[in-house]
Amino acid sequence: MAAVRGLAGIGAGAALWLALAASASGQQSGKASDWQALEAGGAEACFGRVYDKAHLKAHPNQKVQRIFFYRGGDPVSHPNEEPSSGSSYDSYLTTTERGAKKPDWVGAWCRAGVDEDGNPQGIHCGMECDRTLASLRFDTKGRLVVEKLDRYVYLDPSETAELEEEQYEKLALGTDDDGFALERRPAAECKAEFAKVDPIDPALGDPLRLRLKPDQPFCYGRDYTAAHLASNPEQVTKTIRVFRGPSELASYAAAGRDLDNWPNGADIMVSVATRKASGTSMQSYSCDGEGDQWRCVATTKTSDADCGISSREIYLRRGAKGTMMLSNPANGLPLIDLCSAEAAEATASDDRIYRLEPMQPAECGL
């Protein structure tokens, strides 16, 4: 199932119920409302339930085996190469269907609900595109009851138009997947459940934006042995260096970049030596964070030929054990003249991916 995860602004309908909720919050008095009970948990709140085999056998139309509701900061996203903008959601739901290998999840905005007369009633959780996730309330045992849960919550409306009805229903929650009574749990338990959605690979360590500092030079590279080149006859790269030196540091500082947006606007240099030419070729790039990688666009031409130099791109990504991965999907490296007809073709597979080791600055001429 494709989880609906976009972080766009609140739609008009969502804004309306937020306004109503805000109005209602001022009317609450006497017995604590469901909303006040939820907020009483502090900055984080976790509720969950795991159904046993006997329960599932007695409810054949219930697909959900595990369900957790978490109120707090984003429990799924990892630090990446993009400047952190934070999530606009304040609440998250994850469910694991029987037989599934990992959970599905969605984010929502939850606020005090109101009845037709504007009086406080339960908790309303809305999603993007003016969709409703569910209604929440507390029962007499202090359990958080999840009701009116949208069976199609994990189906992106923009992707379902072409689905056959049978497939549409297969991807939906079960007809008995509603009215879940969740026990309060430690916040760590919810975080552990959401961590199953996209497990962190410990071998990768910190992303590049944390490893590499805005005011410090770096040098990565690789020298390919004769044995390697003999076993990879289609590879033209003999040596490669990726670095950021004093001139690149000075350029970044002079531009007055906002360090919170690092690495956006960072300049790097790449030098390569190939089987086809003597000496080395040098190319400059300007990088921006994009998802879990740096997207680096060529910024200087290597000849007077006319071409769209900005279409020559490379991508940098963290590798295991402190290495850097460089992707060259469309002849973005100066293995040839970037403005040549040959450069418009797809990169040969043997010069597409590089695993680069950290090197001493002198190895990059710094």
Residue, then its C-alpha position, 0 to 999 in steps of 0.5 A: m500500500a502506498a502511504v499518503r505522506g505529502l507535507a503540503g499546506i492545509g486545504a480549505g476544508a481542513a482549515l475550517w475544522l481547525a478553526l472550529a476546533a480552536s473555537a471549541s477548545g475555549q468552551q471546554s469546562g468541567k470534566a476533561s474532554d477527550w482532547q484535554a485527556l490526549e494533551a495530558g500526556g505531554a509532548e508525546a502520547c502513544f497508544g497501541r494494541v496487538y491482536d492475538k490469533a484467537h481474536l483474529k480467528a473470531h474476526p475474519n474480516q479484520k485485516v489489522q493485527r497491530i495498530f499504534f497511534y502516536r502523537g508527537g514529532d515525525p517518527v518515521s523520517h530519517p535525517n537526510e541531505e535536505p535541510s530539515s523543514g519538519s513535518s506539518y503533522d502532529s499525529y501518526l497512525t500505523t497498522t500491520e495487517r496479518g501476514a504483512k512484512k512491515p507496517d503501513w502508516v499515515g500522518a494527520w492533524c488532530r484537534a478537538g472535535v465538535d458536534e452540530d451545536g459547536n460543543p466539544q465532542g471527541i477528537h477529529c483527525g484530518m489529512e491532506c486533500d480534506r480527507t478524514l483519517a478517523s475520530l478518536r475518543f476515550d472510553t471509561k477504561g481510559r483506552l483511546v478508541v479509533e472510530k470511523l477509520d477510513r478503509y482506504v486511508y493508505l490509497d492515494p486518490s490520485e493513484t486509484a482511478e485506474l484500479e479495478e474494483e477487486q484490486y481496490e478492495k484488496l488494498a483497502l482495510g477490512t470491513d471489521d477494521d474499525g472501533f479499535a480500543l488502544e491501551r496507553r503505551p510508552a512513547a518508545e514503544c510507538k517509535a519502535e513500531f514506526a521504525k519498522v516502516d523504514p529501518i535505518d542501516p547502521a552501516l551507513g552512519d550520518p548523511l553527508r550533510l552531517r559528515l561534511k561541514p560547510d567551512q571544512p575542506f574534504c577529499y574523496g577518491r579512488d585509484y583503480t588498479a591494473a587488475h580492476l581495469a583488466s577485469n572491467p574493459e568497458q570502464v574508462t575511469k582510471t582515477i577520480r577525485v571529488f573535493r571541496g577546497p579553499s576556493e569553494l569554501a571562500s565562494y560559499a562564505a562570500a555568498g552569505r549562505d544560510l548554514d541551516n540550508w547546507p548543502n544547498g549552493a555548495d560548490i565541489m570539484v571533480s577531477v578524473a583521469t581516463r584510459k582515453a586521454s593523458g592528464t586529468s579533466m576537471q569539472s565544477y558543480s553546484c550541489d543541493g540536497e535532494g532526498d537522501q543525496w546531493r544533486c550536483v549540476a555542472t557549472t562550467k563548460t570544457s569547450d566552446a560548444d553550445c549545450g545545456i550544461s545544467s543537464r549534466e548531473i552527478y549525485l553524491r550519497r553516503g556509503a557504508k563505513g565512511t565512504m561516498m557513493l557517486s552516481n553518474p547516470a547521464n554522462g555528468l562526469p568529465l570523462i568526455d567533453l560534456c558538450s559533445a554529442e557523445a555526452a548526450e548518450a547514457t553513461a556506460s554501466d562501468d562508469r556509472i557508480y563509484r565507491l569513493e574513500p576519504m583521502q588526505p587533502a594532498e591527494c586532491g591537490l589541496 
